[in-house]
């Protein structure tokens, strides 16, 4: 049986926002992909969509891009967490 959370949200993007919020430091795409249990290429596609929505930003440090939540992304992650808690 599906988790009630899955009825309302696409699981991977929601979990990515929550994972980015939980740790104050910026994240690498590969680390984030492992945390939410998806492939790196799938994570990149999701993150590009989140960037278009203004929820995350990519900052280039040398050859590596790190991902940070925007203020809007943090607010959305907070709301997703609240809803997840209510559904449990």
Order of alpha helices (4+ residues) and beta strands (2+ residues): alpha-alpha-beta-alpha-alpha-beta-beta-alpha
